[in-house]
């Protein structure tokens, strides 16, 4: 599934201008977190969301003004009890939204958004940088991308300012507001290696699972030894579909790291054990295996006899997914996705 930045690049390649709305600050209980984005096209079509409700509706209306004068807007929403009632929302708190005009004919935007895309595809890291200003920016792009090699893509910046940003980004993870010595305020967004989900098994559960993982932002790869199941017609939203010769050597030519989630949902105990045995020797952030407790115990006993230790097996999520008592493939898929989202959030919270 394509994200907001991917769609932005598509529009820029067609030289179509748009407004990007970004949450640049939030406190209390608000619908979306800092850094979320929404694109608003001139025809009022929106791509992405900053939380829905009247906050989003007001933002879409403000976009008309941005299109008219090409001047950015910073809008503060105070969602106290009165505001929540008036705005028909269930969340309280405060949120600040920044609306920025993105000129489709400005080559610097295409350079920046292309670099964001390439960084994601190549599994690299970088920093997406946005100048936060309500002054007219029709002659300045106001967005840059700093690569992991510390190359600043986009419109040239004054050298001292550029060096300040590079120094700040060197230790910046997650998302931050940075104020330069010239009092320019920047939103700095760290873009690390994207999380990948490898689904071993293209059967009923794998079929329901792949699109859900794509929806929540995982780079999704489906693997099976049956071509009639593992194909792009059956998995149109998967980023990759791989037909294996067998379940032996399933991680050959695959880079498994702490951003990798391994999901074992094959068609049988034997294949599950074969994949799990190999997965235990990787550095994956998550390993989950579908099946009953009886099946799990049987596989675990087999692996203990092969020399694996129980502390290794205890790191595996089996039975896979959150305990929501799901029985259908759809319900099981939901429980798995919920567990992965939770683990991903906890992993992100550990980044400082």
N, C-alpha and C positions, 0 to 999 in steps of 0.2 A: 504493500500500500504506500502511495506517495504521500510525503509529509507536506507541510505548508511551504517550506523552503524549496522543495522539489517543484511544487506547482508554481512558485514564484519564478523559478528559473525558466519554466516552460513559457510563462507569459512574457518574460523579458526577451526570450529568444524570438518571440513574435512581435517584439517592440511594443508590447501593450503595457501602459502605465497602470498602477494600482496603488491602493492605500494599504499599508501594513499597520495593524493595530497590535500593540504589545503591552502586556501587563508588566510595568516596571517597578511596582511596589505593591505590597499587600500586607495586611495585618488582620488578626482575628480570624473568623470563619468566613472565608470567601470562596467562590466557586472554583477558581483556578489559581495556580501558583505563579510566582514571578517568572517571566520569560516566555509564557505561552503567547502564541501569535495567531492572528487571523488576517487573512487577505480579503479586501473588499474591492471588487471590480467596479468599473464605471457603470455597468448595467445593474449594480446593486447585488450581484451574486456574491456570496461569501464562501470562503474556503477556510476550514478550521473553525475553532471556537475559542472565545475567551471566557466562557462560562454560561452563556445563554441568558435568558431573562431580559429584563429591561435595560440592564447595563449594556448588554450586547446590542440591543435595539438602539439605544441612545448613541452608542459608538458608531453604528452603521449610519445613523443620521448625520453625525459629525463628519463622517467621511465625505459627504457631499460638499461641505465647506472646504475640506482639504483639497478636493479635486478642483474647486473653483479658483483658489488662490495659491495652491501649491505650497502652503505654509503649514508646518506641523502644529499639532495641538496636544497639550497635556491636560487630561481631564481627570479630576479627582471625584471619586464616588464614596460617600460616607454611608455605609450600610448599617445604621443603627436600627433599633427596633421599629421606629417610625418609618424609616426609609424602606426597611425590609417589607413592612406591611403594604406601603404604597407601591412598591416595585414588584410585589407578588413573588418574593424570593424567600427561600428558607434559610439563607446564610446571612450572618451579621459580619461586621468588620469594615475595613476600608481597603479600597483598591484604586490604584492610579494607572490610567491607560494612556499610552503614547501613540498618537496617530501620525504616521509619516508618509509623505508622498514619495513613491518610487517611480522615477521617470524611465519609461520603457526605452527611450532613445539614448539614455546615458550609458555609455560603454562600461563605466566603472561598476555599475550594479551587476551587469552580466559577468564581469570578471569575478566579483565577490561571490555571487550566488553559484557560479560554476565551481569555484574553489570549495565552497561548502559541500556541494554534491560530490566532487571528486574525493574530498577528505573522507566522507562517509563510505563511499564505494571501496576505497583503498584501505579502509580500516585504520586510518591515521587519526591524529588529534589536531585541534586548533582552537582558535578563539574568534567568535563572531562579535564584532564591535559596532555599536550604534551610538552616534552623537545624539544626546538628548537636548534638543533646543527647539524653542518655539519661533525662532527667527526664520525669516524666509530662506529656504535652502535650494531654490531653483538653480543656483549656480554651483552648488556643492552637493556631492552625493551623501556624505555623512554616514556611510557604512563602509567597514573594512573587514578583512579576514586575515588573521595572523596564523601562518602555518606553523607546524611543529619545528620547522627549520628557522623560525623567526623571520620569515619573509612576509612583509605587509602588503597584501593585495588590495587594490582599489586606488582611489584618488590620492596623489602624493600628499603627505602631511609634512608640516614643518618638522625638521630633524629632531629638535629637542622634545617636541610633543610625541613624536613617533617612538623615540627611545624610552620615554616615560611609560608609554603604553606597553612596550615590549617587556620592560623590566617588571611591571605590575603583573602581566600575564604569565610570566615565568613561574610564579607561585600560585596562580589563581586557578581554582577548581570550582565547579558548579557555576554560579552566576553572581556577579557583583556589580555595584555602582562604583566607578572610579572617577575621582575629580583630579584633573591635572593642575599643575602650578599656574596655568593660565585660567583656572576656574572653569574649564570646559568639563562637562559631565558626560561620562560614557557608560553605556550598559555593556558589560563584558560577559559574554556567555561562553563557557568552556564546552567544547564539543569533543568528548572522548571517543574511544573505540565503541562502536555500536554493539549492542547485545545481540547475539545470534542464538537462535533456537534450532537445534537439530532434532528432527522428529524421525525416529527409527521405527518405521511401520506406516504404510499408506492405506491401512484398512479403515474401518468405520470411525474409530476415535481420531486417528490421524487426519482423516478427511474433514472432520468437524473442528479439529484443533487448529489447523494451519491458518484459516482466515481470521480466527479470533486473535491469534498471536500477531498476525500482520496488523490488525486493527489497533493493537496496543503498542505498536512500534518495534517489535522484534524483527530482525532480519531472519526470515524463516526458510529452512532447508528441509525438504522431505526426502527420505531415503528408504528404498525397499528393493528387494531382488525380483519384483514382479512388475514388468513394464506395463502390463494392462491396468495396474493400479497407480504406479508411480509415473505420472505424465502430466504435462501442463494443462491438458484439457480437464483433468480431474482436479488439479490444484492451480487454478489460474492466478491466485493471489500470492502463491509462494514465490519467494525470490529465486530459489533454485529447486529443481527436482532431479534427483540422482538415482539412476537404476544401478544397483549393485550386482556384481557377479555372484556374491554370496554375502553372508553376514560376518565372514571372517575378514580381518583386517579392515574394519569399517572406518577407522580413523586415518587410513593411509592418505596422504596428500591433503589432510584437513588440519588446520591450525586450531587446536583446542587450548583456550586460555581462560582467565578469570572473567571473561565476558561471554563465556559459552555455557549454554544450558542444554543438557542432554536429556531427551525424553524417549523412553523405551516403551513402545506400544506395538510390538510386533505381533505376529499371529500365533505364537506358541512359546511354551516354557523354554524350549531348547534355544530358540533364537534370542529370547530375552536374556538368558544366562550368558550366551556368547557375546552379546553386545555389552552387558553389564561388566563382565570380566575385563573387557578391554577398556571400558569407561573408567574403571577404578584406577587405572594407571595413568590417567590424564589429570590436568589441573583445572578441570571444569568447575564453574561456579556452582553448578547444580546438576545432580543426577537423579532422575525419577524413573520409577518402573511401575507399570500398571499390573494389577492382579490382586488376588486375595492374599490374606495373611498366610494361609496354608501354602500357597504357591511360593510366596516370598521366603518362608522358612525353609522350604525344600531347596530353593536355589541357594540360599545363604549357606546351608549345610554343605552343599556341593562345593561352594567356593572356599569354605573353611577347610575342607579336606584338601583343597589345592594350595593351601598356604596363606590365604588372605586372613586378615585379622578382623575381629568383630568391630573394633573402633572404626575401621574403614567402611564396613557395611552399615554402621549406624549413621553415617553421613548421607546415605541414600534415602530419598523419599519414597517409601514403599509401604503400603499402597500409595500411589502417586496422587497428588492433589490435596486440596483442603477437604476436611471431613464434612461435606454438605449432604452426604447420603445419596449422591447422584448414582443413577443406575443406567440411564440411556447414554449413548455416545455423546449427545449434546451436553448433558449434565456433567459427565466426566470431563469433557473438554473445558467447560466453564470452571470446574474445580481446579484443573491444572493451570489454566491461565491465571486464575486468582492467586494461586500459590507463587507462580513465577513473578507476577507483578509485585507481590509482597516482598519477595527475596530481592528483586531488583531495587526496590525502594530502600530497603535496609542497606544494601551494598552501596547505594548512592549516598546515603546518610553518613557512611564511614569515610567518604572523601572529604578532605579538609583543605 
